[in-house]
Amino acid sequence: MIKEAFKYLVELGNKKVVNVDGQEFATGDMQLIRQPIAEPLRVQSLSGLIDYLKSNFDSVGEVLIHVVDPETVSVVSYPNNNMKRQEWILAKAFVPTFRFDNYYEAEKFNIKLQSIFLKNDDRDLVLKVVGNIREENVRTIGDDGISQSVSAKVGVATVADVKVPNPVLIAPYRTFTEVEQPESKFVFRMRDGGECALFEADGGAWQLEAMDYIKDHLTLELKELIETGNVHIIA
């Protein structure tokens, strides 16, 4: 087929484009002439993506919503003649930064827990321990390899050994704010100087849970479009 195409090109003389198996090539170095693809719109929320699809602004027709990961959702169309998909819109969640597996000074750790973690019993328990550590006693930390104890204030003028909770079930902001933030297990550790750290302990299972939450939210919000067959969702 390629030999026939070259023969055809020679016969045409000055013709600048040749068709090979339905694909158009330019003469000379024979570069494939690709169909143009628009740059995708970029938003930071699921609401923006939903509003775009409901508006039918670009008359996109039938599309596939791909929940790529807990922070990324893409809307794509069927492949074109070059087998490239048009990506119409890309939603990228704004997620606050927390360095898991790294130690924080106690005061900064306290602030992070209150600002970028959802309130629940385990979070409040960790806050209680961290907020009441006696600085002069932080080096008396006891550790049996699984749980720790530190000297902390337990009353107005009382100091006692307090068990550090482990593991803890807490929910940091790790996906779009429009959906529920998945709770997962963390190993909470402290070390000399009163520094604190959280180590992820669920093997990444929270990511699948978050993606399911995103899919459920989109399914609910785009119910009418899904029923018409114009929108499909995978996660």
C-alpha positions as CSV (number, residue, x, y, z in Angstrom):
1,M,0.0,0.0,0.0
2,I,2.9,2.4,0.8
3,K,4.6,1.7,-2.5
4,E,1.3,2.4,-4.3
5,A,1.0,5.6,-2.5
6,F,4.5,6.8,-3.5
7,K,3.8,5.7,-7.1
8,Y,0.5,7.7,-7.0
9,L,2.4,10.7,-5.6
10,V,5.0,10.6,-8.4
11,E,2.3,10.4,-11.0
12,L,0.5,13.5,-9.6
13,G,3.7,15.6,-9.9
14,N,3.0,18.9,-8.1
15,K,0.2,17.6,-5.9
16,K,1.0,18.6,-2.2
17,V,-1.1,16.0,-0.3
18,V,-1.6,12.3,-0.7
19,N,-4.1,10.0,0.9
20,V,-2.9,6.7,2.4
21,D,-5.5,4.4,4.0
22,G,-7.8,7.3,4.7
23,Q,-5.0,9.5,6.2
24,E,-3.7,12.6,4.5
25,F,0.1,13.2,4.2
26,A,2.0,16.2,3.0
27,T,4.6,15.7,0.3
28,G,8.3,16.0,1.2
29,D,8.9,14.6,4.6
30,M,5.4,13.1,4.6
31,Q,4.2,14.6,7.9
32,L,0.7,13.6,8.9
33,I,-1.8,16.4,8.7
34,R,-3.6,16.2,12.0
35,Q,-7.1,17.4,12.7
36,P,-7.1,20.5,14.9
37,I,-7.9,20.0,18.6
38,A,-9.0,22.9,20.9
39,E,-7.3,23.6,24.2
40,P,-9.4,22.4,27.0
41,L,-11.0,24.8,29.5
42,R,-9.5,24.6,32.9
43,V,-11.5,24.9,36.2
44,Q,-10.9,24.2,39.8
45,S,-14.3,22.8,40.8
46,L,-16.8,20.2,39.8
47,S,-19.5,22.9,39.7
48,G,-17.7,24.6,36.8
49,L,-17.5,21.4,34.9
50,I,-21.2,20.6,35.6
51,D,-22.3,24.1,34.5
52,Y,-20.3,23.8,31.3
53,L,-21.9,20.5,30.3
54,K,-25.4,21.8,31.2
55,S,-24.9,24.9,29.1
56,N,-23.9,22.9,26.0
57,F,-21.8,26.0,25.1
58,D,-19.6,24.2,22.6
59,S,-22.3,21.8,21.4
60,V,-20.0,18.9,22.4
61,G,-22.5,16.1,21.8
62,E,-21.8,12.8,23.4
63,V,-19.0,12.8,25.9
64,L,-17.2,10.7,28.4
65,I,-16.4,12.0,31.9
66,H,-13.2,10.4,33.2
67,V,-12.5,10.7,36.9
68,V,-8.7,10.4,36.6
69,D,-7.8,10.6,40.3
70,P,-9.2,12.4,43.4
71,E,-7.9,15.8,42.1
72,T,-8.6,15.5,38.3
73,V,-11.7,15.1,36.2
74,S,-11.6,15.3,32.4
75,V,-14.4,15.5,29.7
76,V,-13.5,13.9,26.4
77,S,-15.2,13.1,23.1
78,Y,-14.8,10.2,20.7
79,P,-11.5,9.8,18.9
80,N,-11.1,11.8,15.7
81,N,-9.7,10.4,12.4
82,N,-6.2,10.6,13.9
83,M,-7.4,8.6,17.0
84,K,-7.0,11.6,19.2
85,R,-9.6,12.6,21.7
86,Q,-10.8,16.1,22.1
87,E,-10.6,17.1,25.8
88,W,-13.3,19.8,26.3
89,I,-12.8,20.7,29.9
90,L,-10.4,19.7,32.8
91,A,-11.3,20.1,36.4
92,K,-8.3,20.2,38.8
93,A,-9.1,20.4,42.5
94,F,-7.4,23.0,44.7
95,V,-6.1,20.9,47.6
96,P,-4.3,22.5,50.5
97,T,-0.8,21.2,51.2
98,F,0.1,18.9,54.1
99,R,3.4,17.0,54.1
100,F,2.5,13.5,55.2
101,D,5.4,11.4,56.4
102,N,7.2,14.6,57.6
103,Y,7.5,16.0,61.1
104,Y,6.1,19.4,62.0
105,E,6.8,21.6,65.0
106,A,3.9,21.1,67.4
107,E,2.4,24.6,67.0
108,K,2.4,24.4,63.2
109,F,1.0,20.9,63.3
110,N,-1.8,22.1,65.6
111,I,-2.7,24.8,63.1
112,K,-2.7,22.4,60.1
113,L,-5.0,20.0,61.9
114,Q,-7.5,22.7,62.6
115,S,-7.4,24.3,59.1
116,I,-7.2,21.5,56.6
117,F,-8.7,18.5,58.4
118,L,-12.4,17.9,59.0
119,K,-13.5,17.9,62.6
120,N,-14.1,14.5,64.1
121,D,-13.4,12.7,67.4
122,D,-9.9,11.4,66.4
123,R,-8.8,14.8,65.1
124,D,-9.9,16.4,68.4
125,L,-8.1,13.8,70.4
126,V,-4.9,14.4,68.6
127,L,-5.3,18.2,69.0
128,K,-5.9,17.7,72.7
129,V,-2.6,15.8,73.1
130,V,-0.5,18.1,70.9
131,G,-2.0,21.3,72.5
132,N,-1.2,20.2,76.0
133,I,2.3,18.9,75.7
134,R,4.6,20.2,78.5
135,E,7.7,21.6,76.7
136,E,10.0,20.7,79.6
137,N,8.8,17.1,79.5
138,V,8.7,16.3,75.8
139,R,11.9,14.3,76.1
140,T,10.3,11.8,78.4
141,I,8.3,10.3,75.5
142,G,7.7,6.6,76.0
143,D,7.4,4.2,73.0
144,D,6.6,0.5,72.7
145,G,6.8,0.5,68.9
146,I,3.1,0.8,68.4
147,S,1.8,3.5,70.9
148,Q,3.5,6.4,72.6
149,S,3.0,8.4,75.7
150,V,4.0,11.9,76.5
151,S,3.9,14.2,79.6
152,A,0.9,16.5,79.0
153,K,-1.4,18.7,81.1
154,V,-4.6,16.9,82.0
155,G,-6.0,19.6,84.2
156,V,-5.5,23.2,85.4
157,A,-2.4,22.3,87.3
158,T,-1.9,18.6,86.7
159,V,0.6,16.8,84.5
160,A,0.4,13.1,83.7
161,D,1.5,10.5,81.1
162,V,-1.0,10.7,78.2
163,K,-1.4,7.9,75.6
164,V,-0.9,9.1,72.1
165,P,-3.8,7.7,70.0
166,N,-2.7,5.3,67.3
167,P,-3.8,4.7,64.5
168,V,-6.2,7.6,64.0
169,L,-9.1,7.9,61.6
170,I,-9.2,11.4,60.2
171,A,-10.2,13.2,57.0
172,P,-7.8,15.8,55.4
173,Y,-9.0,17.8,52.4
174,R,-7.7,15.7,49.5
175,T,-10.3,16.1,46.8
176,F,-12.9,18.5,45.5
177,T,-14.7,20.4,48.3
178,E,-18.1,19.6,46.7
179,V,-17.9,16.0,47.7
180,E,-17.4,14.2,51.0
181,Q,-13.7,13.9,52.2
182,P,-12.8,10.3,52.8
183,E,-11.6,9.3,56.2
184,S,-8.6,7.1,56.4
185,K,-6.2,5.7,58.9
186,F,-2.9,7.4,59.8
187,V,-0.1,6.5,62.2
188,F,0.4,9.5,64.5
189,R,4.0,9.8,65.8
190,M,5.9,12.2,68.0
191,R,9.6,12.6,68.6
192,D,12.1,14.5,70.8
193,G,11.4,18.2,70.7
194,G,7.6,17.6,70.5
195,E,7.6,17.3,66.7
196,C,4.6,15.5,65.2
197,A,3.9,13.6,62.0
198,L,1.1,11.7,60.3
199,F,2.0,8.6,58.2
200,E,-0.6,7.2,55.8
201,A,-1.7,3.7,56.8
202,D,-4.5,2.7,54.4
203,G,-2.5,1.7,51.3
204,G,-4.1,4.4,49.2
205,A,-7.6,3.0,49.5
206,W,-8.9,6.5,50.2
207,Q,-8.2,7.4,46.6
208,L,-10.7,4.9,45.2
209,E,-13.3,6.1,47.8
210,A,-12.8,9.7,46.8
211,M,-13.2,8.8,43.1
212,D,-16.4,7.0,43.9
213,Y,-17.7,10.1,45.8
214,I,-16.9,12.3,42.7
215,K,-18.6,9.9,40.4
216,D,-21.7,9.7,42.6
217,H,-21.9,13.5,42.8
218,L,-21.6,13.9,39.0
219,T,-24.2,11.2,38.4
220,L,-26.6,13.0,40.6
221,E,-26.0,16.5,39.2
222,L,-26.0,15.4,35.5
223,K,-28.8,12.9,35.8
224,E,-30.8,14.4,32.9
225,L,-27.9,14.4,30.5
226,I,-27.0,10.8,31.4
227,E,-30.5,9.7,30.7
228,T,-30.4,11.2,27.2
229,G,-27.2,9.2,26.5
230,N,-25.1,12.3,26.0
231,V,-22.9,11.8,29.1
232,H,-21.1,8.7,30.3
233,I,-19.0,8.5,33.5
234,I,-16.1,6.2,34.4
235,A,-13.9,6.3,37.6
